[in-house]
Every structure is written in C-alpha cells, then in structure tokens.
Amino acid sequence: QVQLVESGGGLVQAGGSLRLSCATSGSIFNIDAMGWYRQAPGKQRECVARDNKGGFTYHADSVKGRFTISRDNAKNTFYLQMNSLKPEDTAVYYCTAHVNYSEYWGQGTQVTVSS
C-alpha cells in the first residue's frame, strides 16, 4: 500500500507560479511511474505529466514548456512545478504512483488561477 500526500495548491494570478508536492509513504525507488493529473469542473480527468522509472517523462501539449515534473529521491517526494499559469489551468490536481501493477492516488489539491 502506498500513501500519497499532496500539498502546494492555492490561488494565484495568471502568469504566476506554484509548485505542487507529493510525498510518498515508502521509498520512491519502488514506484514504477509517477504522475500528475488534473480535473476541471465538467471535464474529464487528464494526464498533465508523467515520469517513468526508465527516465522517460511526458508532459501534455497544453502545459509543455510551462510545467515540469521532477523528483527528490532523498525526500521520497515528487513535484510539479507550474509556471506561467493560465486561468484554464484551474482544476483539482492529483498525484499518482504506479507500483506493482496498482495505481495509487493522492487526495487532490485545488489550483485556482485568476485572470
């Protein structure tokens, strides 16, 4: 069982930055893939960024060049750095961890970008 605890959401003006954190309950080295998803009101949940154990990273076209997924192995934590935020980035953001064929989810954190 893997527990994920998110932090870092909030309200920010357009053009601003936020960094989301996802602390894992176990060693980050046990995670096969980690990622960030978001869900805006009335929309489907979408993958924003993903980092696989093999070093492959993915960022959605809508956030490429603005958002970056990263990790701190010593802290068993991974991050989503969000720059140049836009009102359309407003959503609940979830971190995920894929471990041994199971997918675990954080509780979600609200990000609101005002225009």
C-alpha positions as CSV (number, residue, x, y, z in Angstrom):
1,Q,0.0,0.0,0.0
2,V,1.3,3.4,-1.0
3,Q,0.0,6.6,0.5
4,L,0.4,9.9,-1.3
5,V,0.1,13.3,0.4
6,E,-0.2,16.4,-1.8
7,S,0.5,20.0,-0.9
8,G,1.1,23.3,-2.6
9,G,-2.2,24.2,-4.3
10,G,-3.8,27.6,-3.9
11,L,-4.9,30.7,-5.6
12,V,-2.6,32.5,-7.9
13,Q,-2.9,35.2,-10.6
14,A,-2.4,34.5,-14.2
15,G,1.3,34.4,-15.1
16,G,2.2,33.3,-11.6
17,S,3.8,30.0,-10.4
18,L,3.0,27.2,-8.0
19,R,4.9,24.1,-7.0
20,L,2.9,21.0,-6.1
21,S,4.4,18.3,-3.9
22,C,3.5,14.7,-3.5
23,A,5.1,12.9,-0.5
24,T,5.1,9.1,-0.7
25,S,4.8,6.8,2.3
26,G,7.5,4.4,1.1
27,S,10.7,4.6,-1.0
28,I,10.3,6.4,-4.2
29,F,12.5,3.8,-5.8
30,N,9.6,1.3,-5.5
31,I,7.5,3.5,-7.8
32,D,7.4,2.3,-11.4
33,A,5.8,5.5,-12.7
34,M,4.6,8.7,-11.0
35,G,2.4,11.4,-12.5
36,W,0.1,14.3,-12.1
37,Y,-3.4,14.5,-13.4
38,R,-6.0,17.3,-13.2
39,Q,-9.7,17.6,-13.4
40,A,-11.6,20.8,-14.1
41,P,-15.3,21.2,-13.4
42,G,-17.4,19.5,-16.0
43,K,-14.3,18.0,-17.7
44,Q,-12.7,14.6,-17.7
45,R,-9.6,13.9,-15.7
46,E,-6.5,14.4,-17.9
47,C,-2.8,13.5,-17.5
48,V,-0.6,16.5,-17.1
49,A,2.8,14.9,-16.6
50,R,4.3,11.5,-16.1
51,D,7.7,10.2,-15.1
52,N,8.5,6.5,-15.7
53,K,11.3,4.7,-13.9
54,G,13.3,4.3,-17.1
55,G,13.8,8.1,-17.2
56,F,11.1,8.8,-19.8
57,T,9.0,11.9,-19.0
58,Y,5.8,13.1,-20.6
59,H,4.1,16.5,-20.5
60,A,0.8,17.3,-22.1
61,D,1.0,19.7,-25.0
62,S,-1.2,22.1,-23.1
63,V,1.5,22.5,-20.4
64,K,4.7,21.8,-22.3
65,G,7.3,24.4,-21.6
66,R,5.4,25.7,-18.5
67,F,5.1,22.7,-16.2
68,T,7.8,20.3,-15.1
69,I,7.6,17.0,-13.2
70,S,10.6,16.2,-11.0
71,R,11.6,14.1,-8.0
72,D,13.7,14.3,-4.9
73,N,14.8,10.7,-4.1
74,A,16.2,11.6,-0.7
75,K,12.8,13.1,0.4
76,N,10.6,10.4,-1.3
77,T,8.8,13.3,-2.9
78,F,7.9,14.3,-6.4
79,Y,6.9,17.7,-7.7
80,L,5.0,19.6,-10.4
81,Q,6.5,23.0,-11.0
82,M,3.9,25.2,-12.7
83,N,5.0,28.4,-14.3
84,S,3.1,31.0,-16.5
85,L,-0.2,29.7,-15.1
86,K,-3.3,30.4,-17.1
87,P,-7.0,30.5,-16.0
88,E,-7.6,27.3,-17.9
89,D,-5.1,25.6,-15.6
90,T,-7.7,25.9,-12.8
91,A,-8.5,22.4,-11.6
92,V,-8.1,19.9,-8.9
93,Y,-4.6,18.3,-9.3
94,Y,-3.9,14.7,-8.3
95,C,-0.6,12.9,-8.0
96,T,-0.4,9.2,-8.8
97,A,2.0,6.4,-8.3
98,H,2.1,3.1,-10.2
99,V,3.5,0.3,-8.0
100,N,3.4,-3.4,-8.8
101,Y,0.5,-3.1,-11.3
102,S,-1.5,-1.0,-8.9
103,E,-2.3,2.7,-9.2
104,Y,-2.4,4.9,-6.1
105,W,-3.9,8.4,-5.9
106,G,-3.4,11.4,-3.7
107,Q,-6.3,13.3,-2.2
108,G,-6.2,16.1,-4.7
109,T,-5.3,19.8,-4.3
110,Q,-7.1,22.8,-5.7
111,V,-5.3,25.1,-8.0
112,T,-7.2,28.3,-9.0
113,V,-5.8,30.8,-11.5
114,S,-7.4,34.2,-11.6
115,S,-7.4,36.4,-14.7
